[in-house]
Amino acid sequence: MRKNPLHFRKEEVNYVMQRWQASESCSLVGVGSVGKSNLLQHLADEDVQVHFMGDRAKNFKPIMIDPNLLGPIDSGETEQIRCWAGYELMMHRLYLSFYPFDVLGSEVSSFIDVYQALQDGTNPLYAYMGLRYFELGLEFFLRRGIQLVFMFDEFEELFRQMPPKFFQTLRGLRDNHKSRLSFLAFSREPIPVMVEKMGLPELLVEPFTELFTDNVYYVGPYNSVDAQAMVDRLVQRNPQQNISNHAIEFLLRASGRYAGILRAGFRSLEWLGNVAPNDIDSQFLVDKLASRRPVQAECETIWKSLTDIEQQVLKFVARQKVEDSNAEAERAVALLVQKRLLLVDHQRQSLHIQPPVFYSYIQKVILRP
């Protein structure tokens, strides 16, 4: 797996590492095409943890949880079975993260017994006992002073699959091990928006979601250093392409340095033809780039990651129409600004859609008659 330099996503990583050193949970929010997978893999890199956490990293282990790896769950399954499926996934990832269990010494076989007991379908109480075995599995590591962070990728999917009781039990485990157990959730919407959008019982999931209330970070596009590094890697991988510095400068501006758009746009640079110095701000070239199917696919990913009200606001801004202000629209504007998709011009009291290619996509595709 390719490693990024230690300074990659330094603002985001520094924020997360500070939360982890305080044994706190945190929520990362980012639209599609923002480069989520690279960031999570970077956070899981031991060298990165040592760089930011020093000696504390020796007793620290982040564990990635991808809800797409949950076993098949029928919609008619009981709450117990669905919760068990969640514990089984977390226990399995715990197993893989520490294998071959050097840290456990003489207790390796005892941990493996607990791991296998959780999966023993011959036990008529296996679903009910899932939480008990998962907690026992955690104890093998927590009592050795190891700090665990479960990183939930695509947190929306976990909310769709798991019942509220699952999250209540995670909160209970956290309360029992406050200095050693925490969570990171990466989602496309802030958790309260997600709860409302999915119609989840707010009071039942609130004990868990309030863990993230004070620690929310909006992940935006790459900074200039990371974006240039990505472009340099693409150039190295494609030596047959003759890409000018002016073309790269145009791409960085047009893409807004969004990882997915950068990657897709790079493949289209030769198709754009020669990019002269005065073409760097060319709207014609932006529209031409936005017409490419791979670029449109990345823009579509961003668009589909937004709520209905956010999409409605962007349509009004793209049409340059003034919408009657209401509380819901104002909240959507504030979120779009935090997601780096809207830029506020305070001097002219106007809003501008970012990045330029995404604006062109909305005009040419979304608003197409």
C-alpha positions as CSV (number, residue, x, y, z in Angstrom):
1,M,0.0,0.0,0.0
2,R,1.4,3.4,-1.0
3,K,2.4,5.6,1.9
4,N,1.9,9.4,1.9
5,P,4.5,11.7,3.3
6,L,4.2,12.6,7.0
7,H,2.9,16.1,6.3
8,F,0.0,14.8,4.2
9,R,-3.3,16.3,5.3
10,K,-1.4,17.9,8.2
11,E,-4.2,20.1,9.4
12,E,-6.7,17.3,9.6
13,V,-4.3,14.8,11.0
14,N,-3.1,17.2,13.7
15,Y,-6.7,17.8,14.8
16,V,-7.5,14.1,15.0
17,M,-4.2,13.3,16.8
18,Q,-5.0,15.9,19.4
19,R,-8.4,14.4,20.0
20,W,-6.9,10.9,20.3
21,Q,-4.2,12.0,22.7
22,A,-7.1,13.4,24.9
23,S,-8.9,10.1,24.6
24,E,-11.8,11.8,22.9
25,S,-14.0,10.7,20.0
26,C,-14.3,12.9,16.9
27,S,-16.3,13.2,13.7
28,L,-14.9,13.9,10.3
29,V,-17.3,15.3,7.7
30,G,-16.4,15.4,4.0
31,V,-18.3,15.2,0.7
32,G,-17.7,12.6,-1.9
33,S,-14.4,12.9,-3.9
34,V,-12.6,14.6,-1.0
35,G,-10.1,11.8,-0.6
36,K,-11.5,10.0,2.4
37,S,-9.8,6.7,2.0
38,N,-6.3,8.2,1.7
39,L,-6.9,10.2,4.9
40,L,-8.1,7.2,6.9
41,Q,-5.2,5.0,5.7
42,H,-2.8,7.8,6.6
43,L,-4.3,8.0,10.1
44,A,-3.9,4.3,10.5
45,D,-0.2,4.5,9.5
46,E,2.1,3.7,12.5
47,D,4.8,6.1,11.3
48,V,2.2,8.9,11.3
49,Q,1.1,8.1,14.8
50,V,4.7,8.1,16.1
51,H,5.4,11.4,14.3
52,F,2.4,13.1,16.0
53,M,2.1,11.2,19.3
54,G,5.7,10.3,20.1
55,D,6.2,7.5,22.7
56,R,2.5,7.3,23.3
57,A,2.0,5.7,20.0
58,K,3.6,2.5,21.3
59,N,0.4,1.7,23.3
60,F,-2.1,3.0,20.7
61,K,-4.0,1.2,18.0
62,P,-6.6,2.6,15.6
63,I,-8.9,-0.1,14.1
64,M,-10.7,0.5,10.8
65,I,-14.3,-0.6,10.6
66,D,-15.8,-0.7,7.1
67,P,-19.6,-1.4,7.3
68,N,-19.5,-2.8,3.8
69,L,-17.7,-5.8,5.4
70,L,-20.7,-6.7,7.5
71,G,-22.1,-10.1,6.7
72,P,-25.5,-10.2,4.9
73,I,-28.3,-9.0,7.3
74,D,-31.9,-9.6,6.2
75,S,-34.3,-6.8,6.9
76,G,-36.4,-9.1,9.1
77,E,-33.5,-10.1,11.4
78,T,-34.0,-9.6,15.1
79,E,-32.3,-6.7,16.9
80,Q,-30.0,-9.2,18.7
81,I,-28.7,-10.7,15.4
82,R,-28.1,-7.3,13.9
83,C,-26.2,-6.2,17.0
84,W,-24.2,-9.4,17.0
85,A,-23.2,-8.8,13.3
86,G,-21.8,-5.4,14.4
87,Y,-19.8,-6.9,17.4
88,E,-18.6,-9.7,15.1
89,L,-17.2,-7.3,12.6
90,M,-15.5,-5.2,15.3
91,M,-14.1,-8.3,17.0
92,H,-12.8,-9.6,13.7
93,R,-11.0,-6.3,12.9
94,L,-9.6,-6.3,16.5
95,Y,-8.3,-9.8,15.8
96,L,-6.7,-8.8,12.5
97,S,-5.2,-5.6,13.9
98,F,-3.2,-7.4,16.7
99,Y,-2.4,-10.7,15.0
100,P,-0.2,-12.6,15.8
101,F,-0.9,-11.2,19.3
102,D,2.6,-10.8,20.6
103,V,1.3,-8.2,23.1
104,L,-0.9,-10.9,24.8
105,G,2.0,-13.2,25.9
106,S,0.6,-16.3,27.6
107,E,-3.0,-15.2,27.1
108,V,-3.1,-15.7,23.3
109,S,-5.1,-18.9,23.5
110,S,-7.6,-17.4,25.9
111,F,-8.2,-14.5,23.5
112,I,-8.7,-16.9,20.6
113,D,-11.2,-18.9,22.7
114,V,-13.2,-15.7,23.3
115,Y,-13.0,-14.8,19.6
116,Q,-14.3,-18.2,18.6
117,A,-17.0,-18.2,21.2
118,L,-18.5,-15.0,19.8
119,Q,-18.8,-16.8,16.5
120,D,-20.2,-20.1,17.8
121,G,-23.6,-20.5,16.3
122,T,-24.2,-23.7,18.1
123,N,-24.7,-21.7,21.4
124,P,-28.4,-20.9,21.5
125,L,-27.5,-17.6,23.3
126,Y,-24.8,-16.6,20.9
127,A,-26.5,-13.5,19.6
128,Y,-27.3,-12.3,23.1
129,M,-23.8,-13.1,24.3
130,G,-22.2,-11.2,21.4
131,L,-21.7,-8.1,23.5
132,R,-20.3,-10.0,26.4
133,Y,-17.7,-11.8,24.3
134,F,-16.8,-8.6,22.5
135,E,-16.2,-6.8,25.8
136,L,-14.1,-9.7,27.0
137,G,-12.0,-9.5,23.8
138,L,-11.4,-5.8,24.4
139,E,-10.3,-6.4,28.0
140,F,-7.3,-8.4,26.9
141,F,-5.8,-5.3,25.3
142,L,-7.3,-2.5,27.5
143,R,-6.0,-3.9,30.7
144,R,-2.5,-3.8,29.2
145,G,-2.8,-0.1,28.9
146,I,-3.4,-0.1,25.1
147,Q,-5.6,2.7,23.8
148,L,-8.1,1.6,21.1
149,V,-9.8,3.8,18.6
150,F,-12.4,2.3,16.3
151,M,-12.5,4.3,13.0
152,F,-15.9,4.0,11.3
153,D,-15.7,4.5,7.6
154,E,-18.9,5.3,5.8
155,F,-20.7,5.9,9.1
156,E,-24.0,6.4,7.3
157,E,-24.0,2.8,6.3
158,L,-23.4,1.6,9.8
159,F,-26.4,3.7,11.0
160,R,-28.6,2.1,8.3
161,Q,-27.6,-1.4,9.2
162,M,-27.4,-1.3,13.0
163,P,-30.3,-0.7,15.5
164,P,-30.0,2.0,18.2
165,K,-29.2,-0.6,20.8
166,F,-25.9,-1.3,19.1
167,F,-24.8,2.3,19.5
168,Q,-26.1,2.4,23.1
169,T,-23.9,-0.5,24.0
170,L,-20.9,1.2,22.3
171,R,-21.5,4.2,24.5
172,G,-21.6,1.9,27.5
173,L,-18.3,0.4,26.6
174,R,-16.8,3.8,26.2
175,D,-18.1,5.0,29.6
176,N,-16.4,2.0,31.2
177,H,-13.1,2.7,29.5
178,K,-13.0,6.5,29.0
179,S,-9.2,6.8,28.9
180,R,-8.7,3.7,26.7
181,L,-11.6,3.5,24.2
182,S,-12.9,6.1,21.7
183,F,-14.3,6.3,18.2
184,L,-13.8,8.2,15.0
185,A,-16.7,8.5,12.5
186,F,-16.3,9.7,8.9
187,S,-19.5,10.6,7.2
188,R,-20.7,12.9,4.4
189,E,-23.1,14.8,6.6
190,P,-22.8,16.0,10.2
191,I,-24.2,13.3,12.5
192,P,-27.2,15.3,13.7
193,V,-28.2,15.9,10.0
194,M,-27.7,12.3,9.2
195,V,-29.9,11.2,12.2
196,E,-32.7,13.6,11.1
197,K,-32.4,12.6,7.4
198,M,-32.7,8.9,8.2
199,G,-35.5,9.4,10.6
200,L,-33.6,7.7,13.4
201,P,-35.0,7.9,17.0
202,E,-32.9,10.8,18.2
203,L,-33.3,10.1,22.0
204,L,-32.1,6.5,21.6
205,V,-28.9,7.3,19.6
206,E,-28.1,10.6,21.4
207,P,-26.0,9.0,24.2
208,F,-23.6,7.7,21.5
209,T,-23.8,10.7,19.0
210,E,-23.1,13.2,21.8
211,L,-19.6,11.8,22.0
212,F,-18.8,13.6,18.8
213,T,-20.7,16.9,19.5
214,D,-17.7,19.0,20.5
215,N,-15.2,17.4,18.1
216,V,-16.4,17.9,14.5
217,Y,-13.9,18.6,11.6
218,Y,-14.9,19.4,8.0
219,V,-12.5,17.8,5.6
220,G,-12.0,19.9,2.6
221,P,-9.9,19.6,-0.6
222,Y,-6.2,19.1,-0.5
223,N,-4.0,22.1,0.5
224,S,-1.6,23.4,-2.1
225,V,1.3,21.2,-1.0
226,D,-0.7,17.9,-1.0
227,A,-2.4,18.8,-4.3
228,Q,1.0,19.4,-6.0
229,A,2.4,16.2,-4.6
230,M,-0.6,14.3,-6.0
231,V,-0.1,15.9,-9.4
232,D,3.6,15.1,-9.3
233,R,2.8,11.4,-8.7
234,L,0.4,11.4,-11.6
235,V,3.1,12.9,-13.9
236,Q,5.6,10.3,-12.8
237,R,3.2,7.5,-13.5
238,N,2.3,8.8,-16.9
239,P,5.7,9.8,-18.4
240,Q,4.3,9.4,-21.9
241,Q,2.0,12.4,-21.4
242,N,3.4,15.8,-22.2
243,I,1.7,18.0,-19.6
244,S,2.8,21.6,-19.4
245,N,3.2,23.6,-16.1
246,H,0.4,25.9,-17.3
247,A,-1.9,22.9,-17.8
248,I,-1.2,21.7,-14.3
249,E,-1.8,25.2,-12.8
250,F,-5.1,25.3,-14.7
251,L,-6.1,21.9,-13.3
252,L,-5.3,22.8,-9.7
253,R,-7.5,25.9,-10.0
254,A,-10.4,24.3,-11.9
255,S,-10.5,21.2,-9.7
256,G,-10.4,23.2,-6.5
257,R,-7.7,20.6,-5.4
258,Y,-10.4,17.9,-4.8
259,A,-8.6,14.6,-4.9
260,G,-11.1,12.8,-7.2
261,I,-11.5,15.6,-9.6
262,L,-7.8,16.1,-9.7
263,R,-7.2,12.5,-10.7
264,A,-10.0,12.4,-13.3
265,G,-9.1,15.8,-14.7
266,F,-5.4,14.9,-15.1
267,R,-6.4,12.2,-17.5
268,S,-8.2,14.8,-19.7
269,L,-5.4,17.4,-19.8
270,E,-4.0,16.2,-23.1
271,W,-7.5,16.1,-24.6
272,L,-7.8,19.9,-23.7
273,G,-4.9,20.7,-26.0
274,N,-2.3,23.3,-25.4
275,V,-2.9,25.5,-22.3
276,A,-1.4,28.9,-22.6
277,P,-0.5,31.2,-19.7
278,N,-3.7,33.3,-20.3
279,D,-5.8,30.1,-20.3
280,I,-5.3,29.3,-16.6
281,D,-8.5,31.2,-15.8
282,S,-10.4,30.2,-19.0
283,Q,-14.0,29.4,-18.4
284,F,-14.1,27.8,-21.8
285,L,-11.5,25.2,-20.7
286,V,-13.3,24.7,-17.4
287,D,-16.5,23.9,-19.2
288,K,-14.6,21.6,-21.6
289,L,-13.0,19.8,-18.7
290,A,-16.4,19.5,-17.0
291,S,-17.9,17.8,-20.1
292,R,-15.5,14.8,-19.7
293,R,-17.3,11.8,-18.3
294,P,-14.7,10.8,-15.6
295,V,-14.8,14.4,-14.3
296,Q,-18.6,14.4,-14.4
297,A,-18.6,11.2,-12.4
298,E,-16.6,12.8,-9.6
299,C,-18.9,15.8,-9.6
300,E,-21.9,13.5,-9.5
301,T,-20.4,11.8,-6.4
302,I,-20.2,15.2,-4.7
303,W,-23.7,16.1,-5.8
304,K,-25.2,12.9,-4.5
305,S,-23.5,13.2,-1.1
306,L,-25.5,16.4,-0.4
307,T,-28.9,16.7,1.2
308,D,-32.0,17.9,-0.8
309,I,-31.9,21.3,0.7
310,E,-28.2,21.7,0.0
311,Q,-28.8,20.7,-3.6
312,Q,-31.7,23.2,-3.8
313,V,-29.5,26.0,-2.4
314,L,-26.8,25.3,-5.0
315,K,-29.3,25.4,-7.8
316,F,-30.5,28.8,-6.7
317,V,-26.9,30.1,-6.5
318,A,-26.1,28.6,-9.9
319,R,-29.1,30.4,-11.4
320,Q,-28.0,33.5,-9.6
321,K,-31.5,33.8,-8.1
322,V,-32.3,35.2,-4.7
323,E,-34.1,32.7,-2.5
324,D,-36.4,33.7,0.3
325,S,-34.4,33.1,3.4
326,N,-35.5,30.6,6.0
327,A,-33.8,28.8,8.8
328,E,-33.3,25.5,6.9
329,A,-31.8,27.2,3.9
330,E,-29.4,29.3,6.1
331,R,-28.2,26.1,7.8
332,A,-27.6,24.5,4.4
333,V,-25.6,27.5,3.3
334,A,-23.5,27.4,6.5
335,L,-22.8,23.7,5.9
336,L,-21.9,24.2,2.2
337,V,-19.5,26.9,3.3
338,Q,-17.9,24.5,5.8
339,K,-17.7,21.8,3.1
340,R,-15.9,24.3,0.9
341,L,-18.5,24.1,-1.8
342,L,-19.7,27.7,-1.3
343,L,-17.5,30.8,-1.0
344,V,-18.9,33.9,0.6
345,D,-18.0,37.2,-0.9
346,H,-18.7,39.6,2.0
347,Q,-17.8,42.7,0.0
348,R,-20.4,42.0,-2.7
349,Q,-22.7,40.0,-0.4
350,S,-22.8,37.1,-2.8
351,L,-22.2,33.4,-2.9
352,H,-20.0,31.5,-5.4
353,I,-19.9,27.7,-6.0
354,Q,-16.6,26.0,-5.7
355,P,-14.7,24.4,-7.3
356,P,-15.1,25.9,-10.8
357,V,-15.6,22.5,-12.5
358,F,-18.3,21.6,-10.0
359,Y,-20.1,24.9,-10.8
360,S,-19.9,24.1,-14.5
361,Y,-21.3,20.6,-13.8
362,I,-24.3,22.1,-12.0
363,Q,-25.0,24.5,-14.8
364,K,-24.5,22.1,-17.7
365,V,-25.8,18.9,-16.2
366,I,-28.0,19.5,-13.2
367,L,-29.8,22.6,-14.6
368,R,-29.9,21.2,-18.2
369,P,-33.5,21.6,-19.6
